[in-house]
Amino acid sequence: MVRGVLFFAAVISAAVSSAEVHGEGAEGSVMGPVAFLWPEDRPWSAAADNTAPCGSTSGPMNRTEFPLVGGAVALTIADDAYNVAFRIAYGNDPKSQSDFRTFVPSEVKAVEAGHQCYKAPTISNVADGTNATIQLEYWSNDSGRDESFYACADITIVSATAFTDSIPCFNVTATDFEAPASTNAASSAAPPPPAAASTSDDGLTSGQKAGIAVGAIIGASAIIGAAVFFAMRKRSQTSDSEAAPYMTHAKAAHSVESVPTAALVIASGRGAADASLPFEGSVWGWGSMSTALLKITYAYSGYASANDVMNEIRNPVRTLKTATRAALATVCLMYLFVNLAYFSVVDGEDIKNSGELIAGLFFERVFGKNFGRRVLSLAVAISTAGNVMAGLFSQSRINQEVARQGVVPFGKFFASSKPFNAPLAALSVNFVQAFFIIVATPPADVYAFILDVQSYAGQFFAFAVVIGLVLLRSWQPDLTRPYKAHALALVFRVVTCIALLIAPFVRPERGEGDVKFWYGTYALTTVGVLFIAVIYWYSVTIFFPWKGGYELVERSEVLEDGTTVTVLVKESHL
């Protein structure tokens, strides 16, 4: 009932004011050409409505509660306006235009007299009870001259569960309710065609194009599914170590499907409103860029996994020279096109606030919440499972190989392949680490923190490997090398490692990282763990033998499962 009354009032006021000249009537006495209907804005001032940032001589007065999730901005429009922009500033009373940043990313080129509502993105990294100000900036014609106008609405951000108000969110223009000249004219007028049936120059309606998109996705899924099915039948006798890649095939299939899906969605007129401004509001400081580069490093970590399981690859030298380069180029192109697909369908601000759920948002925009968000999220889960399985396959073997050298505690246990002829015990090392980080880290930051820790630690080992290669070339120049890295590649890797290792200690813009706690926590955590490892190694292999008057001698043993391990045996100097 309340919504109906507000709807009628907005329509009537807009219809009346649309015939008036700016400066007369409501828009010249109580509001500018455009004003906030919700949240409540500051008192209007004709003398200040062209003055940034808030177009009012008044400061914050009444604050409206605004939900973290599911918010909206509603406007009442007395005069045509264009280039409408919404920004937000956090604090009690922002004074400068530089305090504001983009809030609603949709590009609103023009609005007609009436009422319009715009959905607000999810507000992230902001505490419940924070005060903020939403700014409205737009252009309108004043006495034959285009001018910028401003208005501000002061809010207090609350959780979605604490928000109980009803937002008057609906869209209508004054022309939709213009009174007909006569009853006959009204009865003879043909109703406008529905929006879903609107046509474009190619003769296809939006509904038809959406149908084409759905058909294309189903067809592509069927083709890829059939290909995987027949491939699995052909190789049904493969070993367990060769079965895991089928999950990664699903990941590749998901990436390939996303590109034509986005193209067809754009053709149907349902693309992202701000697709032409994907980097608006981005932070380019080195502190922020470093965490992005660490995640990019993780995205291509499969390239390094081939070195970790070299003994599992047939003809490894030839494979590294050909297949890995082709795979790296292919994956690079896939990532490029998939990112373009995401930005073309999902609004940039939603992407920034989505965390790791951008694929879910992509499916939701294409197929709706019920099918896209829930059913097709299974494809995202399968894709992630493929990534996890491929990573665990290589990491478990690294852990097992380290355990075989006899330095780590309980080396025989972690080196064992019992009971499934697989490095299950070695895999528990990764499980314990991941479990501890997941439990100790705030839920919203778990994924980003794990990636940062893992990728940052990888820079230490990558740096050590490159330095080792350089030293080997100097110390053993005659050593046969069937596969040799180019010198420029080594230099580039060293520079990259040093830059990424230093970056966490450079304060990012606004002091914000990709987590809610201190931005450099992942670096200190990694350095702390590595420091403990170095202390342990020094104590076991150098300090304790020196203090106890013995030395460690390597002996080889064969476990029950056939695994050969090195055991460190104490031999007294006496």
Order of alpha helices (4+ residues) and beta strands (2+ residues): alpha-alpha-beta-beta-beta-beta-beta-beta-beta-beta-beta-alpha-alpha-alpha-alpha-alpha-alpha-alpha-alpha-alpha-alpha-alpha-alpha-alpha-alpha-alpha-alpha-beta-beta
